[in-house]
């Protein structure tokens, strides 16, 4: 990242992984998401410390995982993304410490606008546990500067 916050982009970590700004320094995803060569498929394991109920993942962890994989589905094309909206449908409880698969798709792209969706399943071919849709935006060149100005004025 350059001196100016608006120069921030998601770049591969030291081991070549695409990780969010919070995880890239540790070179591992703290949510338990592991990307593949296929940019639209991810292995996921919910760490026990994200347990929301007995042996099931917290819904906030599921939302964070979806936000991560939906963004990663576009990052190889566009490294300056922000999430505009995220909608999740929870179909079944998501177990902790079991292999899950998230599969994402880019449904539409026009200008700065990206529509993406994803499915979280038990194992590789198991039942669907949750689905998500998101609207992503290519970040404007002054996104973070405008945010800092807004914070300063409030």
C-alpha positions as CSV (number, residue, x, y, z in Angstrom):
1,X,0.0,0.0,0.0
2,X,1.3,3.5,-0.8
3,X,1.4,6.5,1.4
4,X,-2.2,7.6,0.6
5,X,-5.1,5.3,1.8
6,X,-6.8,5.5,-1.6
7,X,-3.8,3.7,-3.1
8,X,-4.8,0.6,-1.1
9,X,-5.5,-2.5,-3.2
10,X,-5.7,-6.2,-2.4
11,X,-2.6,-7.8,-3.7
12,X,-1.3,-11.4,-3.2
13,X,0.3,-12.0,0.2
14,X,3.8,-13.3,0.6
15,X,2.6,-16.8,-0.2
16,X,0.5,-15.6,-3.2
17,X,-2.9,-15.7,-1.5
18,X,-5.5,-13.0,-2.0
19,X,-6.4,-12.0,1.6
20,X,-8.2,-9.0,3.0
21,X,-6.3,-6.1,4.5
22,X,-6.7,-7.5,8.0
23,X,-5.4,-10.9,7.2
24,X,-2.7,-10.3,4.6
25,X,-0.1,-9.3,7.2
26,X,-0.5,-12.8,8.9
27,X,-0.6,-14.5,5.5
28,X,-3.6,-16.6,6.6
29,X,-7.3,-16.1,6.6
30,X,-8.6,-15.8,10.1
31,X,-12.1,-16.7,8.9
32,X,-10.9,-20.1,7.7
33,X,-11.3,-19.5,3.9
34,X,-8.8,-21.2,1.5
35,X,-8.9,-20.1,-2.1
36,X,-8.1,-22.5,-5.0
37,X,-6.6,-22.0,-8.4
38,X,-10.3,-21.8,-9.5
39,X,-11.1,-18.2,-8.5
40,X,-14.7,-19.1,-7.8
41,X,-14.3,-22.1,-5.4
42,X,-13.1,-22.0,-1.8
43,X,-12.6,-24.5,0.9
44,X,-13.9,-23.2,4.2
45,X,-13.7,-24.5,7.8
46,X,-15.4,-22.5,10.6
47,X,-13.0,-22.3,13.5
48,X,-14.5,-23.3,16.8
49,X,-14.0,-19.7,18.2
50,X,-16.7,-18.6,15.7
51,X,-19.3,-20.9,17.2
52,X,-22.6,-19.2,17.8
53,X,-24.5,-22.1,19.2
54,X,-23.6,-25.7,20.1
55,X,-21.4,-26.9,17.2
56,X,-22.8,-24.4,14.7
57,X,-21.3,-21.3,13.2
58,X,-22.3,-17.8,14.2
59,X,-24.4,-16.1,11.5
60,X,-21.9,-13.1,11.5
61,X,-19.1,-15.5,10.6
62,X,-21.2,-16.8,7.7
63,X,-21.8,-13.2,6.5
64,X,-18.1,-12.4,6.8
65,X,-17.2,-15.5,4.8
66,X,-19.6,-14.6,2.1
67,X,-18.4,-11.0,1.9
68,X,-14.8,-12.4,1.6
69,X,-15.5,-15.0,-1.1
70,X,-17.8,-12.8,-3.1
71,X,-15.1,-10.1,-3.2
72,X,-12.4,-12.6,-4.0
73,X,-14.4,-13.8,-7.0
74,X,-13.8,-10.3,-8.6
75,X,-10.4,-9.4,-7.1
76,X,-8.3,-10.9,-9.9
77,X,-10.1,-8.6,-12.3
78,X,-10.6,-5.5,-10.1
79,X,-8.4,-4.9,-7.0
80,X,-10.3,-1.8,-5.7
81,X,-13.6,-3.1,-4.5
82,X,-16.1,-2.2,-1.8
83,X,-19.3,-4.0,-0.8
84,X,-22.5,-2.0,-1.4
85,X,-25.0,-4.6,-0.2
86,X,-25.0,-8.2,1.0
87,X,-28.1,-10.4,1.4
88,X,-27.8,-13.9,3.0
89,X,-30.3,-16.7,3.2
90,X,-29.6,-19.3,5.9
91,X,-30.9,-22.7,4.9
92,X,-29.5,-25.0,7.5
93,X,-27.1,-24.6,10.5
94,X,-23.5,-24.5,9.4
95,X,-21.3,-26.9,11.5
96,X,-18.0,-25.8,13.0
97,X,-14.7,-27.6,12.2
98,X,-16.1,-29.4,9.2
99,X,-15.1,-29.0,5.6
100,X,-17.4,-26.7,3.7
101,X,-17.2,-25.4,0.1
102,X,-18.2,-21.9,-1.1
103,X,-18.8,-21.5,-4.8
104,X,-19.1,-17.9,-6.1
105,X,-20.2,-16.5,-9.5
106,X,-20.1,-13.1,-11.1
107,X,-23.6,-12.7,-12.4
108,X,-23.3,-9.3,-14.0
109,X,-20.7,-6.5,-14.5
110,X,-21.4,-3.0,-15.9
111,X,-19.0,-0.1,-15.4
112,X,-18.2,0.1,-11.6
113,X,-21.1,-2.2,-10.7
114,X,-20.7,-5.9,-10.0
115,X,-23.5,-8.4,-9.1
116,X,-22.2,-11.6,-7.5
117,X,-23.7,-14.6,-5.7
118,X,-22.4,-17.6,-3.8
119,X,-23.5,-20.9,-2.2
120,X,-22.1,-22.5,1.0
121,X,-22.4,-26.2,1.0
122,X,-21.4,-29.1,3.4
123,X,-18.3,-30.7,1.9
124,X,-17.8,-30.5,-1.8
125,X,-21.1,-31.8,-3.0
126,X,-23.2,-31.8,0.1
127,X,-26.4,-29.9,0.8
128,X,-26.7,-26.2,0.5
129,X,-26.3,-24.5,4.0
130,X,-26.6,-20.8,3.0
131,X,-26.7,-18.6,-0.1
132,X,-25.7,-15.0,-0.7
133,X,-26.1,-12.2,-3.2
134,X,-24.0,-9.0,-3.2
135,X,-23.5,-5.8,-5.0
136,X,-19.9,-4.7,-5.2
137,X,-18.5,-1.4,-6.5
138,X,-15.2,-0.5,-8.0
139,X,-14.0,2.0,-5.5
140,X,-13.7,5.6,-6.6
141,X,-10.2,7.0,-6.5
142,X,-11.0,9.3,-3.5
143,X,-13.1,6.7,-1.5
144,X,-11.1,6.6,1.7
145,X,-10.2,10.3,1.5
146,X,-13.9,11.2,1.4
147,X,-14.5,8.8,4.3
148,X,-11.9,10.5,6.4
149,X,-13.3,13.9,5.6
150,X,-16.7,12.8,6.6
151,X,-15.5,11.4,9.9
152,X,-13.6,14.6,10.6
153,X,-16.7,16.7,10.0
154,X,-18.9,14.6,12.4
